[in-house]
Amino acid sequence: MTGRRPRIDDLLELVVEMGGSDLHFAVGQPPIIRVVGEIRPLRLKTMSAADYDQIVGAVVPPDLWRRFQAEGDLDWAYEAKGVGRFRSNLFQQENGPAAVFRLVPSTSMSFAELGVPEEVARLGDYPSGLVLVTGPTGSGKSTTLASIIDHINENRKCHVVTIEDPIEYVHSNKNSRITQREIGTSARTFNDALRVAVREDPDVILVGELRDLETISMALQSAETGVLVLATLHTNSAARTVDRIINVFPSEEQDAIRTMFAGVLRGILAQQLLPRKTGGRIPAVDLLFWTTGLPNMIREGKPHLIQNLIRTGRRAGMVAMDDSLMDLVRRGVVSAEHAHEKALDKNEFSRVLATKFGLSV
């Protein structure tokens, strides 16, 4: 391999040239590229187990390859020279091993470039508390978080600790000091890394994903200590995010967790990606900031009122998901059909489409 370009780099370069986001490998299938949300099989031969070892196994560090063979799953970041950085997941499927390589932009983007409101920057300005960036898999959560961290890095003099699996965006120090830790190499689990991070004099902690009760509990406790904690969840609205956090805990603990969560929550950004009519994808967002009425809604178990709170908070920079979707339709950026698919209240969304734009879905 010395001096020779890895075979996988040619395919990853093709991802970039096609404007794709992901490269899929699976034994028993030809390689697949995802472009603007749609998968496109490449006109290549079906991959065998030997092909997988020669293409994927050739670039995985030996210790990580042994771990994958022993455990059947691996998250890791791969730098293709001259091509880009890719977040990679290796796993087992019915026909044998498989892998997905997702392109990570080389630098964090501005909020305007991301297509999210400039007000999102305020999520990084809180001195303490908990901020959640949520959305389905592949909705751009990590990209948005990287931009929030970059905003903090440029505008605050503080210590930022990131805990990621794997590290996607490599941040250089600007006005802040950035310490990045990777699960599997510099930490065993999110929970272990978070427990240690609070002893490293942090001002901001980024937790790549709140995966389980222990990590969520530790994140809440960390936010109570005066640190700003940024984290992700797989939900598509602010209200559902509140439910998700509370419902992770046993019923006998939920009242206490509501009180704790109400005390530390500062904001939620939920985002979903939609295909643009002109190509590429654009986010629609549900954006909630702390207001005096929010803690009571959480403590009293009334998260369904949060959507009304967001709508009445437009002047404060809040954005409701369905309003964001409707705005994209009004501007001709996305189709009414795609927007309707992502709407939280589909009946009301259909009614507004019909009355305001004469459109039906």
C-alpha positions as CSV (number, residue, x, y, z in Angstrom):
1,M,0.0,0.0,0.0
2,T,2.9,2.4,0.6
3,G,3.0,5.1,-2.0
4,R,-0.2,3.8,-3.7
5,R,-3.5,5.6,-3.4
6,P,-6.1,3.5,-1.5
7,R,-8.8,2.2,-3.8
8,I,-11.5,3.6,-1.5
9,D,-10.2,7.2,-2.2
10,D,-11.2,6.9,-5.8
11,L,-14.8,6.1,-4.8
12,L,-14.8,8.8,-2.1
13,E,-13.6,11.3,-4.7
14,L,-16.6,10.3,-6.8
15,V,-18.9,11.1,-3.9
16,V,-17.5,14.7,-3.9
17,E,-17.7,15.1,-7.6
18,M,-21.3,13.9,-7.7
19,G,-22.3,16.3,-4.9
20,G,-23.1,13.3,-2.7
21,S,-23.1,12.9,1.0
22,D,-22.6,9.2,1.7
23,L,-20.8,6.1,0.2
24,H,-22.3,2.7,1.1
25,F,-20.5,-0.6,1.0
26,A,-22.2,-4.0,1.7
27,V,-21.1,-7.5,0.8
28,G,-23.5,-8.9,-1.7
29,Q,-24.3,-5.5,-3.3
30,P,-22.5,-2.9,-5.5
31,P,-21.3,0.3,-3.9
32,I,-24.0,3.0,-3.5
33,I,-23.7,6.8,-3.3
34,R,-26.4,9.0,-1.7
35,V,-27.0,12.2,-3.6
36,V,-29.6,14.8,-2.4
37,G,-31.2,12.2,-0.2
38,E,-31.5,9.5,-2.9
39,I,-29.4,6.4,-3.2
40,R,-27.7,5.7,-6.6
41,P,-26.1,2.3,-7.1
42,L,-22.8,2.5,-9.0
43,R,-22.2,0.5,-12.1
44,L,-19.6,-1.7,-10.4
45,K,-19.5,-5.4,-9.6
46,T,-21.2,-6.8,-6.5
47,M,-18.8,-6.6,-3.5
48,S,-17.4,-9.8,-2.1
49,A,-16.0,-10.3,1.4
50,A,-12.5,-10.2,-0.1
51,D,-13.3,-6.9,-1.9
52,Y,-14.5,-5.5,1.4
53,D,-11.3,-6.5,3.2
54,Q,-9.2,-5.0,0.4
55,I,-11.1,-1.7,0.0
56,V,-12.4,-0.9,3.5
57,G,-10.1,-3.0,5.7
58,A,-7.0,-1.6,3.9
59,V,-7.6,1.9,5.4
60,V,-8.8,1.0,8.9
61,P,-6.1,1.2,11.5
62,P,-5.1,-2.3,12.6
63,D,-6.3,-1.9,16.3
64,L,-9.7,-0.6,15.1
65,W,-10.0,-3.3,12.5
66,R,-9.5,-6.0,15.2
67,R,-12.1,-4.3,17.3
68,F,-14.6,-4.3,14.4
69,Q,-13.9,-8.0,13.8
70,A,-14.5,-8.8,17.5
71,E,-17.5,-6.5,18.1
72,G,-19.1,-6.2,14.7
73,D,-19.5,-2.4,14.8
74,L,-17.1,0.5,14.6
75,D,-17.4,4.3,14.4
76,W,-14.3,6.1,13.1
77,A,-13.2,9.1,11.0
78,Y,-11.2,8.6,7.8
79,E,-9.2,11.3,6.1
80,A,-8.9,10.7,2.3
81,K,-5.8,12.6,1.2
82,G,-6.8,15.4,-1.2
83,V,-10.4,14.4,-1.0
84,G,-11.9,15.1,2.4
85,R,-12.8,13.8,5.8
86,F,-15.4,11.2,6.3
87,R,-17.3,9.9,9.3
88,S,-17.4,6.2,8.9
89,N,-19.5,3.4,10.4
90,L,-18.6,-0.3,9.9
91,F,-21.2,-2.9,10.8
92,Q,-22.6,-6.4,10.0
93,Q,-25.6,-7.1,7.8
94,E,-27.3,-10.2,6.5
95,N,-24.7,-11.0,3.8
96,G,-21.6,-10.0,5.7
97,P,-19.8,-6.7,6.6
98,A,-20.9,-3.3,5.4
99,A,-19.9,0.3,5.8
100,V,-21.1,3.9,5.3
101,F,-18.7,6.8,4.8
102,R,-20.3,10.3,5.2
103,L,-18.6,13.4,3.9
104,V,-17.8,16.0,6.6
105,P,-17.3,19.5,5.2
106,S,-13.7,20.6,5.7
107,T,-14.6,23.8,7.6
108,S,-17.7,24.7,9.6
109,M,-20.2,26.9,7.7
110,S,-21.8,30.1,8.6
111,F,-25.5,30.0,9.7
112,A,-26.4,31.7,6.4
113,E,-24.6,29.0,4.4
114,L,-26.4,26.3,6.4
115,G,-29.7,27.9,5.7
116,V,-30.7,28.3,9.4
117,P,-31.8,31.6,11.1
118,E,-29.0,33.8,12.3
119,E,-30.7,33.7,15.7
120,V,-29.3,30.2,16.1
121,A,-26.0,31.9,17.1
122,R,-27.7,32.8,20.4
123,L,-27.7,29.2,21.4
124,G,-23.9,29.5,21.9
125,D,-24.1,32.7,23.9
126,Y,-25.7,31.3,27.0
127,P,-23.2,31.2,29.9
128,S,-24.6,28.0,31.3
129,G,-27.5,25.5,31.0
130,L,-28.5,22.9,28.4
131,V,-28.9,23.5,24.6
132,L,-30.2,20.6,22.4
133,V,-29.8,20.3,18.6
134,T,-32.2,17.6,17.4
135,G,-33.4,15.9,14.2
136,P,-33.5,12.6,12.4
137,T,-30.3,10.8,11.4
138,G,-28.7,12.7,8.5
139,S,-30.5,16.0,9.2
140,G,-27.3,18.0,9.7
141,K,-27.2,18.1,13.5
142,S,-23.4,17.7,13.7
143,T,-22.9,20.4,11.0
144,T,-25.0,22.9,12.9
145,L,-23.3,22.1,16.2
146,A,-19.9,22.7,14.6
147,S,-21.1,26.1,13.4
148,I,-22.3,26.9,17.0
149,I,-18.9,25.8,18.4
150,D,-17.1,28.0,15.8
151,H,-19.3,30.9,16.8
152,I,-18.3,30.4,20.4
153,N,-14.6,30.0,19.4
154,E,-14.7,33.3,17.6
155,N,-16.7,35.3,20.1
156,R,-15.9,34.0,23.6
157,K,-12.7,33.4,25.6
158,C,-13.4,30.1,27.2
159,H,-12.5,26.4,27.3
160,V,-14.6,24.2,25.1
161,V,-14.5,20.4,25.5
162,T,-16.1,18.3,22.8
163,I,-16.9,14.6,23.2
164,E,-17.6,12.9,19.8
165,D,-17.9,9.5,18.2
166,P,-16.0,10.1,16.1
167,I,-14.5,13.6,15.9
168,E,-15.9,15.1,12.7
169,Y,-14.9,18.7,12.5
170,V,-11.4,19.5,13.7
171,H,-11.5,23.0,15.4
172,S,-8.4,25.1,15.8
173,N,-8.1,27.5,18.7
174,K,-9.3,31.1,18.0
175,N,-10.4,33.1,21.0
176,S,-11.3,29.9,22.8
177,R,-9.3,26.8,23.7
178,I,-10.8,23.7,22.1
179,T,-10.2,20.2,23.6
180,Q,-11.6,17.4,21.5
181,R,-12.0,13.9,22.8
182,E,-13.0,10.9,20.7
183,I,-15.0,7.8,22.0
184,G,-12.9,4.7,21.5
185,T,-9.5,6.4,21.4
186,S,-9.4,9.0,24.2
187,A,-12.5,7.9,26.1
188,R,-14.4,4.7,26.5
189,T,-18.0,6.0,26.6
190,F,-19.9,9.3,26.4
191,N,-20.8,8.9,30.1
192,D,-17.2,8.3,31.1
193,A,-15.9,11.2,29.0
194,L,-18.6,13.6,30.4
195,R,-17.8,12.6,34.0
196,V,-14.1,13.5,33.4
197,A,-14.8,16.6,31.3
198,V,-16.5,18.4,34.2
199,R,-13.2,18.2,36.1
200,E,-11.2,19.8,33.2
201,D,-12.3,23.4,34.0
202,P,-14.7,23.6,31.0
203,D,-17.0,26.6,30.1
204,V,-18.7,24.6,27.3
205,I,-19.1,20.9,26.8
206,L,-20.4,19.4,23.6
207,V,-21.8,15.9,23.9
208,G,-22.1,14.3,20.4
209,E,-25.1,12.3,21.3
210,L,-27.3,11.7,24.4
211,R,-27.6,7.9,23.9
212,D,-28.8,6.6,27.2
213,L,-30.3,7.5,30.6
214,E,-26.8,7.7,32.2
215,T,-25.5,10.2,29.7
216,I,-28.7,12.3,29.8
217,S,-28.5,12.3,33.6
218,M,-24.9,13.4,33.6
219,A,-25.6,16.1,31.0
220,L,-28.3,17.6,33.2
221,Q,-26.1,17.5,36.2
222,S,-23.2,19.1,34.3
223,A,-25.5,21.9,33.1
224,E,-26.5,22.5,36.8
225,T,-22.9,23.2,37.7
226,G,-22.7,26.4,35.6
227,V,-21.4,24.9,32.4
228,L,-23.0,25.3,29.0
229,V,-23.8,21.8,27.6
230,L,-24.6,21.3,23.9
231,A,-25.9,17.9,22.8
232,T,-28.0,16.1,20.2
233,L,-31.1,13.9,20.2
234,H,-33.1,12.2,17.5
235,T,-36.4,14.2,17.7
236,N,-38.0,16.5,15.1
237,S,-39.6,19.2,17.3
238,A,-39.0,21.1,20.5
239,A,-42.1,19.6,22.3
240,R,-41.1,16.1,21.4
241,T,-37.6,16.7,22.6
242,V,-38.9,17.6,26.1
243,D,-41.0,14.4,26.1
244,R,-38.0,12.4,25.0
245,I,-35.8,13.6,27.8
246,I,-38.4,13.0,30.5
247,N,-39.6,9.7,29.3
248,V,-36.1,8.2,29.3
249,F,-36.3,8.1,33.1
250,P,-38.4,5.7,35.2
251,S,-41.8,7.0,36.1
252,E,-40.9,7.4,39.8
253,E,-38.1,9.8,38.8
254,Q,-39.8,11.9,36.2
255,D,-41.2,14.6,38.5
256,A,-37.7,15.3,39.8
257,I,-36.2,15.2,36.3
258,R,-38.9,17.7,35.1
259,T,-37.8,20.1,37.8
260,M,-34.1,19.6,36.9
261,F,-34.7,19.9,33.2
262,A,-36.9,23.0,33.6
263,G,-34.1,24.6,35.5
264,V,-31.3,24.0,33.0
265,L,-32.9,24.1,29.5
266,R,-31.9,27.2,27.5
267,G,-32.9,26.3,24.0
268,I,-33.8,23.7,21.4
269,L,-33.1,23.7,17.7
270,A,-34.9,20.9,15.8
271,Q,-34.1,20.6,12.2
272,Q,-35.2,18.5,9.2
273,L,-33.6,18.5,5.7
274,L,-35.7,18.9,2.5
275,P,-34.6,18.7,-1.1
276,R,-34.4,22.0,-2.9
277,K,-36.1,22.4,-6.2
278,T,-32.8,23.6,-7.7
279,G,-30.8,20.8,-6.2
280,G,-29.1,20.2,-2.8
281,R,-30.9,20.3,0.5
282,I,-32.1,22.9,3.0
283,P,-33.2,22.7,6.6
284,A,-36.5,23.6,8.1
285,V,-36.3,24.4,11.8
286,D,-38.1,24.5,15.1
287,L,-36.3,27.1,17.3
288,L,-37.1,27.5,21.0
289,F,-35.3,29.9,23.4
290,W,-35.8,30.2,27.1
291,T,-38.6,32.4,28.3
292,T,-40.2,32.9,31.7
293,G,-43.1,30.6,30.9
294,L,-41.1,27.7,29.6
295,P,-39.9,26.2,33.0
296,N,-43.5,26.0,34.3
297,M,-44.6,24.1,31.1
298,I,-41.9,21.6,31.7
299,R,-42.4,21.2,35.4
300,E,-46.2,20.8,35.0
301,G,-45.8,18.2,32.3
302,K,-47.4,20.3,29.5
303,P,-44.9,20.2,26.6
304,H,-47.8,20.4,24.1
305,L,-48.0,24.1,24.9
306,I,-44.4,24.7,23.7
307,Q,-45.5,25.0,20.0
308,N,-47.8,27.8,21.0
309,L,-45.0,29.4,23.0
310,I,-42.8,29.3,19.9
311,R,-45.4,30.9,17.7
312,T,-46.0,33.7,20.1
313,G,-42.2,34.2,20.5
314,R,-41.6,35.1,16.8
315,R,-40.4,38.6,17.8
316,A,-37.9,37.0,20.1
317,G,-36.5,35.1,17.2
318,M,-38.3,31.8,17.7
319,V,-39.4,29.8,14.7
320,A,-42.1,27.1,14.5
321,M,-41.3,24.1,12.3
322,D,-44.5,24.3,10.2
323,D,-44.0,28.0,9.7
324,S,-40.4,27.4,8.6
325,L,-41.7,24.8,6.1
326,M,-44.5,27.1,4.8
327,D,-41.9,29.9,4.3
328,L,-39.8,27.5,2.1
329,V,-42.9,26.7,0.0
330,R,-43.8,30.4,-0.2
331,R,-40.4,31.3,-1.5
332,G,-40.5,28.5,-4.0
333,V,-37.4,26.8,-2.5
334,V,-39.1,23.4,-1.8
335,S,-42.2,21.6,-3.1
336,A,-45.5,21.7,-1.2
337,E,-45.4,17.9,-1.2
338,H,-42.0,17.6,0.4
339,A,-42.9,20.3,3.0
340,H,-46.2,18.5,3.8
341,E,-44.2,15.2,4.4
342,K,-42.2,17.0,7.2
343,A,-45.0,19.0,8.7
344,L,-45.9,18.4,12.4
345,D,-49.6,19.2,12.0
346,K,-50.3,17.9,8.5
347,N,-54.1,18.7,8.6
348,E,-53.5,22.4,9.4
349,F,-50.6,22.5,7.0
350,S,-52.8,21.2,4.2
351,R,-55.5,23.8,5.1
352,V,-53.0,26.7,5.0
353,L,-51.6,25.5,1.7
354,A,-55.1,25.4,0.2
355,T,-56.3,28.8,1.6
356,K,-53.1,30.8,1.1
357,F,-51.6,29.3,-2.0
358,G,-54.4,27.3,-3.6
359,L,-52.3,24.1,-3.4
360,S,-53.4,20.7,-2.5
361,V,-51.3,17.7,-1.4
